[in-house]
Structures are given as structure tokens and as C-alpha cells.
Amino acid sequence: MKRSAERILLILNPSSGFISKDIAVALILKKLRRHFASVSLVNTRTPLQASEITRQGLKHFDVFVAFGGDGTVNSVAKAMLGSNKTLGILPGGSGNGLARNLGIPLYWMRALDTLVSGQDVSIDAGSINDRFFFNVAGMGLDGLISKKFNLESRTRGILPYVYFALKGLLEMPQFSVRVTTESSEFEEDIMILALANFRQYGAKAVIAPHASPYDRLLDLCILKKFKLLQSSLNVQRLFNGTIHKYPFYKTFKFERVHIRSLNGPIPYHFDGEYGGSELEDYEVRVIPAAVRVRIPAFKE
């Protein structure tokens, strides 16, 4: 097979997820260098560093491969907005929400095949108070979970996240908001208000069954407070794609929306990462066809 002329930059977050990346990197570089003319590697320690490396590399590379979790992918992808470069993903985190939604194999060895023989598509992105997200952002309980995970957890991975999620669900917080679109305005008491570009968070929880990254719209999904014992059997709806049939759930699509808290600041997250503060006003908009990403080739 003739080698591709594409120049690849592999951006690695060594601390994400569970896997040891030392051996993985050697195997990845060996395979990619069989198929591409140029393959380089950079280790990153912070999201800001990953974004800056990507930004500086836009003149020199064609494909930027994020090897890490959703935070690493977000950091690389947001630096590529508006460019004609391609984002590649090697899942290496605990949630891997964007990879799941795009059908990219969750085992990095299999995901390598997508980099070699996949196809490029353009997907939408979202902006929440000028913080970019590519999968799901939101406020309320999931913002609170992200905050506690970020500030209180001593370890990464899915288990501490599940712990904070279950703890938050038992506490069942409620927030009052006013939602304003171009055509309507309403007030609602929410437990979760999700802003979805794709259907699911990481870990297979489907919060927006009708979301699409190709429709130039985002989905606003509201999950209201419910009585835990009476509704516990319906929790399965979050994992089988039928949450929209739940009586405490409502959703609609939008291009731009303003959300204002009516009872104080609300924590928020973008792609699972804590926003770093709690705010009372949120401006949210879609960015159509924002970034090009390599996904498994469609089967005829």
C-alpha cells in the first residue's frame, strides 16, 4: 500500500484513563509510520497546552490525533475550529463520549484502522458562554457532578465519577431557570438541562435520542426533579434510548438560546469538564460544520 502524504501529529495525554500509554505509543507510531509520510508525537499535561500545541501546528500538520479522554479531544478540537485540518481520535479516557457517538472503536488498537482507512466528515459544535463543546454540555446536576469530580476526586477514571453521580442523584438538587429562544420564553424547574450535539454522554447514557451533529442544530434537554423511589425503574430509559418517553423529560432543537438562573448561580460542564465557575446567565449557540473528523468508513 502506498503511504499517504498526510502529516500526522499525535497529541497524548499520559494521565487520562486507565491504560499505560508507554507501550501503546510505540505500537501506534510503528503502525502509523507504515501508512503516513510523517508522524510526530507530543506529550501534554494540561488542556491549555494541548490547545496551544494544536494551534501552533496548524501550518505544519494535516491530521491532529487526540489520544486521551473527552477533555483531550475537546482541547485539540477547539483549536482546529475554522481550519481545513482533520481531527483523529484514539480513545484513551474513561468516558470517551465523542468516540462512542462517532462509532470509533473504543480500543485504541482498532481505532488505528479508522485513522488509516476512515473517511472525513464535518460535524457541528456548540458554544456555552464562549466555551466550545463537541458532544454534550449542560448545567444542574451533571454540572455539579463534574465540579465535585474535578475538585474532590483524588483519582481519575469512571468509578469516582459514578460515585459522585449516585451521590448527586440521591441529593436530587433542583434549579429554577428561564429559557429564551428566538420564538419563545418559558420558566422551568430543572434537575438537569443538557445541551446536546450528539445523543449520549460517555458510558452509554443517552440524554438526547434525536440529536445529530450534522443538522446544524443543538438539542436542549430538560430532566425535571422526580421522586426517586417511584421513578427508579425508569432510569433504564437513559440507557436504552427512550428517555424522551419519560414524563419528567422534555426536549427541543435550537440554533441559539439564553438560559438565566432564577435562584442563584448554577454549575456547568462542557464535554464532561467542569466549567470552573457557577454562573447565572448562559448564552448557547450552534457552530455548524465546525470541525472535520475522521470516522470509520461508511459501508455500502
Secondary structure per residue as TSV (DSSP state, phi and psi in degrees):
chain	resnum	aa	ss	phi	psi
A	1	M	-	360.0	133.5
A	2	K	-	-70.9	138.3
A	3	R	-	-73.1	142.0
A	4	S	E	-72.5	146.6
A	5	A	E	-80.3	-2.4
A	6	E	E	-63.5	142.3
A	7	R	E	-101.2	123.4
A	8	I	E	-107.1	134.5
A	9	L	E	-118.5	117.7
A	10	L	E	-93.4	118.8
A	11	I	E	-109.0	115.3
A	12	L	E	-112.1	133.0
A	13	N	-	-106.3	100.5
A	14	P	T	-64.6	-21.3
A	15	S	T	-94.8	-4.7
A	16	S	S	-80.2	148.6
A	17	G	S	66.2	-158.5
A	18	F	S	-104.2	-29.1
A	19	I	S	-76.3	148.2
A	20	S	-	-79.6	124.8
A	21	K	H	-95.8	-2.9
A	22	D	H	-63.7	-53.1
A	23	I	H	-67.9	-39.4
A	24	A	H	-57.9	-44.4
A	25	V	H	-61.9	-41.2
A	26	A	H	-60.5	-43.0
A	27	L	H	-69.4	-38.5
A	28	I	H	-63.3	-48.8
A	29	L	H	-62.3	-39.5
A	30	K	H	-61.4	-44.9
A	31	K	H	-70.8	-45.8
A	32	L	H	-63.5	-35.4
A	33	R	H	-72.1	-13.9
A	34	R	H	-77.2	-22.0
A	35	H	H	-113.9	-17.8
A	36	F	E	-125.8	148.7
A	37	A	E	-68.4	-32.5
A	38	S	E	-143.0	126.1
A	39	V	E	-134.6	123.2
A	40	S	E	-123.6	159.0
A	41	L	E	-130.0	137.3
A	42	V	E	-134.6	132.2
A	43	N	E	-89.8	139.6
A	44	T	-	-125.4	154.0
A	45	R	S	-115.9	-22.2
A	46	T	S	-135.0	155.3
A	47	P	H	-58.8	-39.1
A	48	L	H	-61.6	-40.8
A	49	Q	H	-65.2	-42.5
A	50	A	H	-61.1	-41.5
A	51	S	H	-65.3	-42.6
A	52	E	H	-67.8	-40.7
A	53	I	H	-61.0	-43.7
A	54	T	H	-61.8	-47.0
A	55	R	H	-59.2	-43.0
A	56	Q	H	-70.3	-25.0
A	57	G	H	-88.6	-3.6
A	58	L	T	-59.8	-28.6
A	59	K	T	-81.3	-14.6
A	60	H	T	-116.5	-16.6
A	61	F	-	-129.3	158.6
A	62	D	S	-105.1	-34.4
A	63	V	E	-127.6	127.5
A	64	F	E	-110.4	114.4
A	65	V	E	-102.3	115.3
A	66	A	E	-89.4	115.6
A	67	F	E	-109.2	98.1
A	68	G	E	170.2	-156.7
A	69	G	S	-92.7	-166.4
A	70	D	H	-62.5	-31.8
A	71	G	H	-65.5	-41.1
A	72	T	H	-65.3	-44.4
A	73	V	H	-60.5	-45.1
A	74	N	H	-59.6	-44.5
A	75	S	H	-63.0	-39.3
A	76	V	H	-73.9	-46.5
A	77	A	H	-63.5	-39.8
A	78	K	H	-67.4	-25.9
A	79	A	T	-77.2	-12.0
A	80	M	T	-98.3	-3.4
A	81	L	T	-55.4	131.5
A	82	G	T	81.7	-2.5
A	83	S	S	-92.5	171.6
A	84	N	S	-104.1	21.9
A	85	K	-	-88.8	168.4
A	86	T	E	-114.0	135.1
A	87	L	E	-91.9	128.7
A	88	G	E	-112.7	150.7
A	89	I	E	-128.4	125.6
A	90	L	E	-113.9	105.2
A	91	P	E	-60.5	128.0
A	92	G	-	-146.2	15.3
A	93	G	S	-106.3	-161.3
A	94	S	S	-99.8	-31.0
A	95	G	-	-98.2	-49.1
A	96	N	-	53.3	45.2
A	97	G	H	-62.0	-45.4
A	98	L	H	-67.2	-41.8
A	99	A	H	-60.3	-43.9
A	100	R	H	-58.4	-47.4
A	101	N	H	-65.7	-30.1
A	102	L	H	-88.6	-2.5
A	103	G	T	77.3	15.9
A	104	I	-	-77.4	130.5
A	105	P	-	-53.8	138.3
A	106	L	S	-80.3	-14.1
A	107	Y	S	-90.4	123.1
A	108	W	H	-60.2	-30.5
A	109	M	H	-63.1	-39.5
A	110	R	H	-76.0	-32.5
A	111	A	H	-65.4	-23.6
A	112	L	H	-58.3	-35.7
A	113	D	H	-63.1	-32.2
A	114	T	H	-65.2	-39.7
A	115	L	H	-63.3	-36.3
A	116	V	H	-79.9	-43.0
A	117	S	H	-126.5	13.0
A	118	G	-	-79.6	-173.7
A	119	Q	E	-126.7	155.9
A	120	D	E	-98.6	133.4
A	121	V	E	-131.8	156.0
A	122	S	E	-100.2	130.9
A	123	I	E	-118.2	154.8
A	124	D	E	-71.7	166.5
A	125	A	E	-137.1	173.3
A	126	G	E	-127.8	159.8
A	127	S	E	-130.2	124.7
A	128	I	E	-118.7	107.4
A	129	N	T	51.0	45.1
A	130	D	T	66.5	16.0
A	131	R	E	-102.2	123.4
A	132	F	E	-84.1	143.0
A	133	F	E	-138.8	154.8
A	134	F	S	-121.1	-19.5
A	135	N	S	-111.8	-85.6
A	136	V	E	-138.3	134.7
A	137	A	E	-118.6	174.4
A	138	G	E	168.9	179.5
A	139	M	E	-142.1	165.4
A	140	G	E	99.5	-134.9
A	141	L	H	-60.4	-44.4
A	142	D	H	-70.4	-29.0
A	143	G	H	-65.7	-39.1
A	144	L	H	-66.4	-40.4
A	145	I	H	-62.2	-45.2
A	146	S	H	-62.3	-38.2
A	147	K	H	-63.3	-49.1
A	148	K	H	-65.4	-39.8
A	149	F	H	-62.3	-42.0
A	150	N	H	-70.2	-40.0
A	151	L	H	-95.4	-25.3
A	152	E	H	-112.9	-23.4
A	153	S	-	-76.8	134.8
A	154	R	S	-90.5	-12.3
A	155	T	S	-131.2	157.8
A	156	R	-	-93.3	-176.1
A	157	G	S	104.7	175.6
A	158	I	H	-78.5	-31.1
A	159	L	H	-63.5	-48.7
A	160	P	H	-64.1	-30.3
A	161	Y	H	-66.3	-42.6
A	162	V	H	-62.2	-39.1
A	163	Y	H	-59.0	-49.7
A	164	F	H	-68.0	-31.2
A	165	A	H	-66.4	-46.4
A	166	L	H	-65.5	-39.5
A	167	K	H	-62.7	-42.6
A	168	G	H	-66.9	-37.5
A	169	L	H	-64.9	-36.6
A	170	L	H	-68.5	-35.5
A	171	E	H	-74.2	-27.8
A	172	M	-	50.0	63.4
A	173	P	-	-69.6	156.9
A	174	Q	-	-135.5	139.9
A	175	F	E	-132.1	141.2
A	176	S	E	-100.6	132.0
A	177	V	E	-136.2	157.2
A	178	R	E	-113.5	125.5
A	179	V	E	-109.1	125.2
A	180	T	E	-124.0	121.8
A	181	T	-	-112.0	-176.0
A	182	E	S	-67.1	-22.3
A	183	S	S	-120.0	-7.5
A	184	S	-	-156.0	166.7
A	185	E	E	-148.4	137.3
A	186	F	E	-153.0	160.9
A	187	E	E	-111.9	146.4
A	188	E	E	-151.8	144.5
A	189	D	E	-93.3	120.4
A	190	I	E	-117.3	154.8
A	191	M	S	-101.3	-43.9
A	192	I	E	-132.8	135.9
A	193	L	E	-123.3	106.6
A	194	A	E	-101.1	145.7
A	195	L	E	-120.3	105.2
A	196	A	E	-114.6	131.1
A	197	N	S	-97.3	-31.2
A	198	F	S	-119.3	175.5
A	199	R	S	-73.4	-37.6
A	200	Q	B	-132.0	153.5
A	201	Y	-	-69.0	-172.3
A	202	G	S	-69.6	172.1
A	203	A	T	62.6	25.7
A	204	K	T	69.4	17.5
A	205	A	-	-86.3	111.8
A	206	V	B	-90.7	104.1
A	207	I	S	-94.5	-21.5
A	208	A	-	-137.5	81.7
A	209	P	T	-57.7	-25.0
A	210	H	T	-106.2	8.4
A	211	A	-	-72.0	147.6
A	212	S	-	-143.1	135.2
A	213	P	T	-81.6	5.5
A	214	Y	T	-115.8	-0.7
A	215	D	S	-96.4	3.8
A	216	R	S	62.2	26.5
A	217	L	-	-139.3	157.3
A	218	L	E	-109.6	159.0
A	219	D	E	-106.2	128.1
A	220	L	E	-97.6	122.5
A	221	C	E	-123.3	126.5
A	222	I	E	-114.1	125.8
A	223	L	E	-113.2	115.8
A	224	K	-	-87.0	163.0
A	225	K	-	-63.6	140.2
A	226	F	-	-138.4	165.7
A	227	K	-	-79.8	115.7
A	228	L	H	-56.9	-46.7
A	229	L	H	-66.9	-40.2
A	230	Q	H	-70.7	-27.4
A	231	S	H	-112.2	5.3
A	232	S	G	-60.0	-32.8
A	233	L	G	-67.2	-23.4
A	234	N	G	-83.0	-6.7
A	235	V	G	-59.8	-28.6
A	236	Q	G	-61.1	-24.1
A	237	R	H	-60.3	-27.7
A	238	L	H	-67.7	-20.8
A	239	F	H	-111.1	-4.7
A	240	N	H	-116.9	11.7
A	241	G	T	79.4	17.2
A	242	T	-	-118.3	24.9
A	243	I	G	-60.0	-26.5
A	244	H	G	-68.4	-13.1
A	245	K	G	-92.1	0.3
A	246	Y	S	-79.5	131.9
A	247	P	T	-66.3	-17.1
A	248	F	T	-99.1	19.0
A	249	Y	E	-124.4	142.9
A	250	K	E	-146.9	153.6
A	251	T	E	-153.0	153.9
A	252	F	E	-157.2	162.3
A	253	K	E	-96.9	153.3
A	254	F	E	-156.7	162.3
A	255	E	S	-100.5	-37.2
A	256	R	E	-149.5	140.0
A	257	V	E	-149.1	149.4
A	258	H	E	-116.8	132.5
A	259	I	E	-123.1	125.3
A	260	R	E	-122.3	130.4
A	261	S	E	-74.4	140.3
A	262	L	S	-103.5	-0.5
A	263	N	S	-145.0	44.4
A	264	G	S	102.5	172.3
A	265	P	-	-60.8	147.3
A	266	I	E	-123.5	133.4
A	267	P	E	-71.0	149.7
A	268	Y	E	-139.2	166.8
A	269	H	E	-139.6	161.1
A	270	F	E	-134.6	121.8
A	271	D	T	52.2	37.6
A	272	G	T	84.6	-7.6
A	273	E	E	-93.2	131.4
A	274	Y	E	-59.9	136.1
A	275	G	E	-70.0	-11.7
A	276	G	E	91.2	-6.8
A	277	S	E	-161.3	168.6
A	278	E	E	-114.2	130.1
A	279	L	E	-124.2	164.5
A	280	E	S	-104.7	-21.3
A	281	D	E	-124.4	135.3
A	282	Y	E	-132.4	124.8
A	283	E	E	-104.4	124.7
A	284	V	E	-127.3	137.1
A	285	R	E	-148.1	158.2
A	286	V	E	-91.5	148.3
A	287	I	E	-118.0	100.6
A	288	P	E	-65.5	142.1
A	289	A	E	43.5	54.6
A	290	A	E	-80.0	-34.1
A	291	V	E	-146.6	145.4
A	292	R	E	-92.4	132.8
A	293	V	E	-134.1	145.7
A	294	R	E	-92.4	124.4
A	295	I	E	-126.5	166.3
A	296	P	-	-56.2	141.5
A	297	A	-	-63.6	139.6
A	298	F	-	-65.7	140.2
A	299	K	-	-89.0	134.4
A	300	E	-	-67.2	360.0
